[in-house]
Amino acid sequence: MSKVVIGIPCYQDVSNETLEDYMRFAYHLGRRCTDHDFFLAIKPKSEQFRARNAIVEAALQVDAKYLLFLDDDHVINWESGFSTSDRYGFVETLIGHMEKDPKMGVCGALYYHRGGECRPVLMTVNKDGSHRYLRDDEIEGRLQQVDVQGGGCMLLNMNMFSVIPSPWFEPEKSLGTDLQICEKARDHGFTVWCDTSIVIGHVLNKREIVTPKNRHRLMSESNKVPVDKSTFIEGYQAGSAMNLFRLDVQEYLGKTWEEVEAMAVNYNDKNMPRFSDYADPREYYKSLGPEQIARQAWFHSHANMLEQMETILNTIDTTRPGYGVDYGCGSSPVGMEFVLKGHRMDFIDIDGTPAYEFLKHRAEKRGVAHRCGWELKGPYDYALFLDSIEHFANWEKVLGDVIGRIKDGGVIVTNYFFNVDFYNPEHISMDHDAVKKFLVNNNMYPINLVVWMKRELGLKEAAV
């Protein structure tokens, strides 16, 4: 009986469609796929290459024969809804292919990009060494050899990792993790395949699943306005805000976006091991250098962060005057967007930290410094705590002070309760339940996990 690890690099905001589908998939494996022992490895992917390496290590520890990588935004059974389905048997089919060919290093299923041209996530290498996506007429509907299989659904032969040196996945500077592992597999004598008769769905941000039946319509919808995808982010308020933010970062640092990304991926290795060396965390944050700015720009450009930003930008009404505070603001791509839309904002952080100094520069550059404050005042219509509470050792004092400055009916907006990166040494306050209890005990009541409204209930109202 062979061991198979199912590894999922995962963000915190997985869609309902994926969760329901993967539960049915797990049921199928337990009841109908009894020839194998299955193990589950789910790793948070603030950086995808680190999550994938951790999953490979987990597979090696249990002496797995195969590792199935799945992304956190797929739907296997995209046609027949809530019922059981033979589609869940795809993993047995992929294993069967590998059992017949021990030199098959990678074998996956077909799925399509969820934006742009909705292309099949399969690639071939051109004569000049560049890559291109396969055309529809090259999809054969059967097992076929390819140069790159999309990493969202790929079965790996664990024998590869006895000859491919670690780290198996590296920062995504020019090559994505799927290109990296497929290239390394080929370089070490293994082949890469896709069974294109197996098609899985890809969940869009708006919770529509990309399938062969709708992808041409979605391609048309997403390409109404041509954009330079190497520089700009498509769509909605968050895309517009991040495009402007990234341009300002590039100008401030004097770097191309590719150079900014290269600075960002080195941030963890260069800085985080030093965190415990500082008795005063404020001195640590002051020491971070321009990589802190690059890191924040790169991190907020990720799809899940853009989706969070879109939600938050739609939470606050900017059609009328407003006064807010962004506490632990860093470079504040969200708070500055509210200022650019006419609101006043007090930005609170540690003087001398690179991201905070960049924000002050940006306020001057964009001509909105007169609407920006740098001290805690109030009374506020709303308070932003975005990627900040987890960094506060004295979070009760900070929250209590800010809550006292929020008007009755005002709100706290935070993404804290979606943060599951417990391994980051900078995240020293990750007790979500304690923070929730503190908010409620201080008259902040949840509209949802993002928005908490202040309501100072009188005795009569409280009794009702």
C-alpha positions as CSV (number, residue, x, y, z in Angstrom):
1,M,0.0,0.0,0.0
2,S,1.7,3.2,-1.2
3,K,1.5,6.5,0.7
4,V,0.2,9.6,-1.0
5,V,0.4,13.1,0.5
6,I,-2.1,15.7,-0.7
7,G,-0.5,19.1,-0.3
8,I,-2.4,22.4,-0.4
9,P,-0.6,25.7,-0.2
10,C,-3.5,27.7,1.2
11,Y,-4.6,31.3,1.8
12,Q,-7.0,32.0,4.6
13,D,-10.0,32.9,2.5
14,V,-10.8,29.7,0.7
15,S,-14.1,29.7,-1.2
16,N,-17.1,27.7,-0.1
17,E,-17.2,25.9,-3.4
18,T,-13.6,24.6,-2.9
19,L,-14.2,23.6,0.7
20,E,-17.3,21.7,-0.1
21,D,-15.7,20.0,-3.1
22,Y,-12.6,19.0,-1.3
23,M,-14.6,17.5,1.5
24,R,-16.4,15.3,-1.0
25,F,-13.0,14.5,-2.5
26,A,-11.7,13.4,0.9
27,Y,-14.8,11.2,1.4
28,H,-14.1,9.6,-2.0
29,L,-10.5,8.8,-1.1
30,G,-11.5,7.3,2.2
31,R,-14.3,5.1,0.9
32,R,-13.2,4.2,-2.7
33,C,-9.5,4.6,-2.9
34,T,-8.4,2.0,-0.4
35,D,-5.2,0.9,-2.2
36,H,-3.3,3.9,-0.9
37,D,-2.7,5.6,2.5
38,F,-3.5,9.3,2.2
39,F,-2.0,12.1,4.2
40,L,-3.0,15.8,4.2
41,A,-0.5,18.7,4.4
42,I,-1.9,22.2,4.4
43,K,0.5,25.1,4.6
44,P,-0.2,28.9,4.6
45,K,1.3,30.5,1.5
46,S,2.2,34.1,2.2
47,E,5.1,32.9,0.0
48,Q,4.2,30.0,-2.2
49,F,7.7,28.6,-2.6
50,R,8.1,28.2,1.1
51,A,4.8,26.5,1.5
52,R,5.6,24.1,-1.3
53,N,9.0,23.2,0.2
54,A,7.4,22.6,3.5
55,I,4.9,20.2,1.9
56,V,7.7,18.3,0.2
57,E,9.5,18.0,3.5
58,A,6.3,16.6,5.1
59,A,5.9,14.1,2.3
60,L,9.5,12.9,2.8
61,Q,9.0,12.5,6.5
62,V,6.2,10.0,6.0
63,D,8.1,8.3,3.2
64,A,5.4,9.0,0.6
65,K,5.6,7.6,-2.8
66,Y,3.5,10.4,-4.4
67,L,2.7,14.0,-3.7
68,L,-0.4,15.6,-5.1
69,F,-0.3,19.4,-5.1
70,L,-3.7,21.1,-5.2
71,D,-4.4,24.8,-5.1
72,D,-7.0,26.3,-2.7
73,D,-9.2,27.6,-5.5
74,H,-10.2,24.6,-7.6
75,V,-13.4,22.6,-7.9
76,I,-12.9,19.0,-9.1
77,N,-16.6,18.1,-9.5
78,W,-17.7,21.3,-11.3
79,E,-20.6,19.7,-13.3
80,S,-22.7,17.6,-10.9
81,G,-22.9,19.8,-7.8
82,F,-23.3,18.2,-4.4
83,S,-23.4,14.6,-5.5
84,T,-20.6,12.0,-5.5
85,S,-18.8,11.7,-8.8
86,D,-16.3,9.6,-10.7
87,R,-14.4,12.9,-11.2
88,Y,-12.9,12.4,-7.8
89,G,-11.2,9.3,-9.1
90,F,-8.7,11.4,-11.1
91,V,-6.0,10.9,-8.5
92,E,-6.2,7.1,-9.1
93,T,-5.8,7.7,-12.8
94,L,-2.8,9.9,-12.3
95,I,-1.2,7.4,-10.0
96,G,-1.9,4.7,-12.6
97,H,0.0,6.6,-15.2
98,M,3.0,6.9,-12.9
99,E,2.9,3.2,-11.9
100,K,3.3,2.4,-15.6
101,D,6.2,4.8,-16.2
102,P,8.8,5.2,-13.3
103,K,10.5,8.1,-15.2
104,M,7.3,10.1,-15.2
105,G,8.1,12.8,-12.7
106,V,5.1,15.1,-13.0
107,C,1.6,14.3,-14.1
108,G,-1.4,16.6,-13.7
109,A,-4.9,17.6,-14.8
110,L,-6.0,20.4,-17.1
111,Y,-7.4,23.6,-15.8
112,Y,-7.6,27.2,-17.1
113,H,-6.4,30.5,-15.9
114,R,-9.2,32.5,-14.1
115,G,-8.5,35.8,-15.9
116,G,-7.1,37.4,-19.0
117,E,-7.4,34.9,-21.9
118,C,-8.4,32.0,-19.6
119,R,-5.7,29.9,-21.2
120,P,-4.9,26.3,-20.4
121,V,-2.2,26.1,-17.7
122,L,0.1,24.0,-19.8
123,M,3.2,25.2,-21.5
124,T,5.8,24.2,-24.1
125,V,9.4,25.4,-24.4
126,N,10.2,27.3,-27.6
127,K,13.4,26.9,-29.5
128,D,14.8,30.1,-27.9
129,G,14.1,28.8,-24.4
130,S,11.1,30.9,-23.8
131,H,7.7,29.4,-22.8
132,R,4.3,29.6,-24.3
133,Y,0.9,28.3,-23.3
134,L,-0.6,25.5,-25.4
135,R,-3.3,26.4,-27.9
136,D,-6.7,24.8,-27.8
137,D,-5.9,22.8,-30.9
138,E,-2.9,21.3,-29.1
139,I,-5.1,19.9,-26.2
140,E,-5.5,16.2,-27.2
141,G,-8.0,15.1,-24.5
142,R,-5.7,12.2,-23.4
143,L,-2.4,11.7,-21.6
144,Q,0.1,13.9,-23.4
145,Q,3.7,15.0,-22.7
146,V,4.2,18.7,-22.0
147,D,7.1,20.8,-20.8
148,V,5.2,22.5,-17.9
149,Q,2.2,21.3,-16.0
150,G,0.3,23.9,-13.9
151,G,1.1,23.6,-10.2
152,G,-2.6,23.9,-9.2
153,C,-3.1,20.2,-9.8
154,M,0.1,18.1,-10.2
155,L,1.1,14.7,-9.0
156,L,4.8,14.4,-8.2
157,N,6.9,11.2,-8.2
158,M,8.8,11.4,-4.9
159,N,11.7,9.6,-6.4
160,M,12.6,12.9,-8.0
161,F,13.6,14.4,-4.7
162,S,16.4,11.9,-4.2
163,V,18.2,13.5,-7.1
164,I,16.9,17.0,-7.2
165,P,18.7,19.1,-4.5
166,S,17.0,21.2,-2.0
167,P,15.5,23.9,-2.1
168,W,13.2,22.3,-4.7
169,F,11.2,25.5,-5.0
170,E,12.7,29.0,-5.0
171,P,11.5,32.6,-4.9
172,E,9.4,33.4,-7.9
173,K,11.6,36.1,-9.5
174,S,11.2,35.1,-13.1
175,L,9.9,31.5,-13.0
176,G,6.8,30.4,-11.1
177,T,7.0,27.3,-8.9
178,D,5.4,25.1,-11.5
179,L,7.9,26.1,-14.1
180,Q,10.7,25.5,-11.7
181,I,9.8,22.0,-10.6
182,C,9.0,20.9,-14.2
183,E,12.3,22.3,-15.5
184,K,14.2,20.6,-12.7
185,A,12.4,17.3,-13.3
186,R,13.4,17.4,-17.0
187,D,17.0,18.3,-16.2
188,H,17.2,15.2,-14.0
189,G,15.9,12.8,-16.5
190,F,12.2,12.7,-15.6
191,T,9.3,13.5,-17.9
192,V,6.3,15.9,-17.5
193,W,2.8,14.9,-18.6
194,C,-0.8,16.1,-18.4
195,D,-3.9,13.9,-18.7
196,T,-6.0,16.5,-20.6
197,S,-9.0,14.2,-20.4
198,I,-9.2,15.3,-16.8
199,V,-10.5,18.8,-16.4
200,I,-11.0,20.6,-13.1
201,G,-12.6,24.0,-12.4
202,H,-10.9,27.2,-11.2
203,V,-12.8,29.5,-8.9
204,L,-12.9,33.2,-9.8
205,N,-12.8,35.9,-7.1
206,K,-16.4,36.6,-7.8
207,R,-17.1,32.9,-7.1
208,E,-17.7,31.8,-10.7
209,I,-15.9,28.7,-11.7
210,V,-13.8,28.7,-14.9
211,T,-14.6,25.6,-17.0
212,P,-14.3,24.7,-20.7
213,K,-17.9,25.7,-21.1
214,N,-17.6,29.3,-20.0
215,R,-14.0,30.3,-20.3
216,H,-14.4,32.0,-23.7
217,R,-17.1,34.3,-22.4
218,L,-15.0,35.1,-19.3
219,M,-12.0,35.8,-21.5
220,S,-14.1,38.3,-23.5
221,E,-15.3,40.0,-20.3
222,S,-11.9,40.3,-18.7
223,N,-10.2,41.7,-21.8
224,K,-12.5,44.7,-22.6
225,V,-9.7,47.1,-21.5
226,P,-6.2,46.1,-22.6
227,V,-3.5,46.4,-19.9
228,D,0.2,45.9,-19.6
229,K,0.0,42.9,-17.3
230,S,3.7,43.0,-16.5
231,T,3.2,46.3,-14.7
232,F,-0.4,46.8,-13.8
233,I,-3.0,44.9,-11.8
234,E,-6.5,44.5,-13.4
235,G,-9.8,45.4,-12.0
236,Y,-11.9,47.3,-9.6
237,Q,-10.9,49.8,-6.8
238,A,-8.2,47.6,-5.4
239,G,-6.4,47.2,-8.7
240,S,-6.5,51.0,-9.3
241,A,-5.2,51.7,-5.8
242,M,-2.4,49.2,-6.0
243,N,-1.3,50.3,-9.5
244,L,-0.8,53.9,-8.2
245,F,0.8,52.6,-5.0
246,R,3.3,50.4,-6.9
247,L,4.2,53.2,-9.2
248,D,5.0,55.4,-6.2
249,V,7.0,52.6,-4.6
250,Q,9.1,52.1,-7.8
251,E,9.8,55.9,-8.1
252,Y,10.7,56.2,-4.4
253,L,13.1,53.2,-4.5
254,G,14.4,53.9,-8.0
255,K,13.7,50.3,-9.0
256,T,11.7,48.4,-11.6
257,W,8.9,46.3,-10.4
258,E,11.0,43.2,-11.0
259,E,13.8,44.7,-8.8
260,V,11.2,45.5,-6.2
261,E,10.0,41.8,-6.2
262,A,13.6,40.6,-5.9
263,M,14.1,42.9,-2.8
264,A,10.8,41.6,-1.3
265,V,11.5,37.9,-1.5
266,N,14.8,38.4,0.4
267,Y,13.0,40.2,3.2
268,N,12.3,37.1,5.4
269,D,15.7,35.6,5.2
270,K,17.5,38.9,5.8
271,N,15.4,40.4,8.6
272,M,13.1,38.0,10.5
273,P,15.9,36.0,12.1
274,R,17.1,39.2,13.7
275,F,13.8,40.0,15.4
276,S,14.6,38.3,18.7
277,D,17.9,40.2,18.8
278,Y,16.1,43.4,19.7
279,A,14.9,44.1,23.2
280,D,12.8,47.0,21.8
281,P,10.8,45.9,18.6
282,R,10.7,49.5,17.6
283,E,14.4,49.5,16.9
284,Y,14.0,46.3,14.9
285,Y,11.4,47.9,12.6
286,K,13.6,51.0,12.2
287,S,16.4,48.8,10.9
288,L,14.6,47.1,8.1
289,G,15.7,49.3,5.3
290,P,14.0,49.7,1.8
291,E,13.2,46.0,1.8
292,Q,10.3,46.8,4.1
293,I,8.7,49.0,1.5
294,A,9.3,46.5,-1.3
295,R,7.9,43.7,0.9
296,Q,4.7,45.5,1.6
297,A,4.2,46.5,-2.0
298,W,4.8,42.9,-3.2
299,F,2.7,41.3,-0.4
300,H,-0.3,43.6,-1.0
301,S,-0.2,42.7,-4.7
302,H,-1.2,39.1,-4.1
303,A,-4.6,38.1,-5.2
304,N,-6.0,37.4,-1.7
305,M,-4.7,40.7,-0.4
306,L,-6.3,42.5,-3.4
307,E,-9.6,40.8,-2.6
308,Q,-9.4,41.9,1.0
309,M,-8.5,45.4,-0.1
310,E,-11.5,45.5,-2.4
311,T,-13.8,44.5,0.5
312,I,-12.4,47.2,2.8
313,L,-12.5,49.9,0.2
314,N,-16.2,49.2,-0.2
315,T,-16.8,49.3,3.5
316,I,-16.2,53.0,4.1
317,D,-18.5,55.6,2.4
318,T,-16.3,58.1,0.7
319,T,-19.2,60.0,-0.9
320,R,-19.4,62.2,2.2
321,P,-16.7,63.6,4.6
322,G,-15.0,61.2,6.9
323,Y,-12.3,61.1,9.5
324,G,-10.3,58.0,10.3
325,V,-7.2,56.6,11.8
326,D,-4.9,54.0,10.4
327,Y,-3.1,52.5,13.3
328,G,0.1,50.5,12.6
329,C,-0.3,51.8,9.1
330,G,3.1,51.0,7.5
331,S,3.0,52.2,3.9
332,S,-0.9,52.3,4.1
333,P,-2.1,51.6,0.5
334,V,-5.7,51.4,1.9
335,G,-5.6,54.4,4.2
336,M,-4.0,56.6,1.6
337,E,-6.7,55.6,-0.9
338,F,-9.3,57.0,1.5
339,V,-7.3,60.2,1.8
340,L,-7.1,60.5,-2.0
341,K,-10.9,60.2,-2.1
342,G,-11.3,63.2,0.2
343,H,-11.2,61.8,3.8
344,R,-9.0,63.0,6.6
345,M,-6.7,60.4,8.2
346,D,-4.3,60.1,11.1
347,F,-1.6,57.7,10.3
348,I,0.1,56.1,13.4
349,D,3.3,54.1,13.3
350,I,6.9,54.2,14.4
351,D,8.8,57.3,13.3
352,G,11.9,56.4,11.3
353,T,10.6,53.1,9.9
354,P,11.1,53.0,6.1
355,A,7.5,52.3,5.2
356,Y,6.2,55.1,7.5
357,E,8.7,57.6,6.0
358,F,7.7,56.5,2.5
359,L,4.0,57.2,3.4
360,K,4.9,60.7,4.6
361,H,6.7,61.3,1.3
362,R,3.7,59.9,-0.6
363,A,1.3,62.3,1.1
364,E,3.4,65.2,0.0
365,K,3.9,63.9,-3.6
366,R,0.2,63.3,-4.1
367,G,-0.7,66.7,-2.7
368,V,-2.8,65.5,0.2
369,A,-0.5,66.2,3.2
370,H,-3.1,68.7,4.5
371,R,-5.6,65.9,5.1
372,C,-3.0,63.7,6.8
373,G,-2.2,63.7,10.5
374,W,0.6,61.9,12.3
375,E,-0.7,61.9,15.9
376,L,-3.7,60.1,17.5
377,K,-6.5,62.5,18.0
378,G,-10.2,61.9,17.0
379,P,-13.1,61.6,17.5
380,Y,-13.0,59.2,14.6
381,D,-15.7,57.8,12.2
382,Y,-13.6,54.7,11.7
383,A,-10.3,53.1,12.6
384,L,-8.2,50.8,10.4
385,F,-6.2,48.0,11.9
386,L,-4.8,46.3,8.8
387,D,-1.9,43.8,9.2
388,S,-1.1,45.5,12.6
389,I,-2.7,44.0,15.7
390,E,-0.6,40.9,15.5
391,H,2.5,43.1,15.9
392,F,1.4,44.7,19.2
393,A,2.6,43.3,22.5
394,N,0.4,45.9,24.2
395,W,-2.6,45.3,22.0
396,E,-5.2,45.8,24.8
397,K,-3.8,49.3,25.6
398,V,-3.7,50.3,21.9
399,L,-7.2,49.0,21.1
400,G,-8.6,50.5,24.3
401,D,-7.1,53.9,23.5
402,V,-8.4,53.9,19.9
403,I,-11.9,52.6,20.9
404,G,-12.2,55.6,23.3
405,R,-11.7,57.9,20.4
406,I,-14.3,56.3,18.0
407,K,-17.7,57.9,17.8
408,D,-20.8,55.9,18.8
409,G,-21.8,54.1,15.6
410,G,-18.2,54.3,14.3
411,V,-16.4,51.2,13.2
412,I,-13.1,49.3,13.5
413,V,-12.1,47.7,10.2
414,T,-9.5,44.9,10.5
415,N,-8.2,41.9,8.6
416,Y,-6.6,40.5,11.8
417,F,-9.0,37.6,12.2
418,F,-8.0,36.2,8.8
419,N,-4.3,36.1,9.7
420,V,-3.1,32.5,10.2
421,D,0.6,33.1,9.8
422,F,1.6,31.8,13.2
423,Y,5.2,31.1,12.2
424,N,6.2,34.7,11.6
425,P,8.3,35.9,14.5
426,E,7.0,39.4,14.1
427,H,3.5,38.1,14.9
428,I,3.6,38.2,18.7
429,S,-0.1,38.6,19.4
430,M,-2.2,35.9,17.6
431,D,-4.8,35.1,20.2
432,H,-7.9,35.8,18.0
433,D,-10.4,34.8,20.7
434,A,-8.9,37.1,23.3
435,V,-9.1,40.1,20.9
436,K,-12.7,39.3,20.0
437,K,-13.6,39.1,23.6
438,F,-11.9,42.4,24.3
439,L,-13.7,44.2,21.5
440,V,-17.1,43.0,22.7
441,N,-16.3,43.9,26.3
442,N,-15.5,47.4,25.0
443,N,-18.7,48.0,23.1
444,M,-17.4,46.9,19.7
445,Y,-19.8,44.4,18.1
446,P,-19.2,42.4,14.9
447,I,-21.1,43.2,11.8
448,N,-18.8,40.5,10.4
449,L,-15.2,39.6,11.1
450,V,-13.9,42.6,9.2
451,V,-16.2,45.3,10.6
452,W,-16.9,45.9,14.3
453,M,-19.3,48.7,15.2
454,K,-19.2,50.8,18.4
455,R,-22.5,50.8,20.2
456,E,-22.6,52.1,23.8
457,L,-25.7,50.4,25.0
458,G,-27.8,52.1,27.7
459,L,-29.2,50.1,30.6
460,K,-32.7,49.9,29.0
461,E,-31.4,48.9,25.6
462,A,-29.0,46.4,27.1
463,A,-31.9,44.8,29.1
464,V,-33.9,44.4,25.9
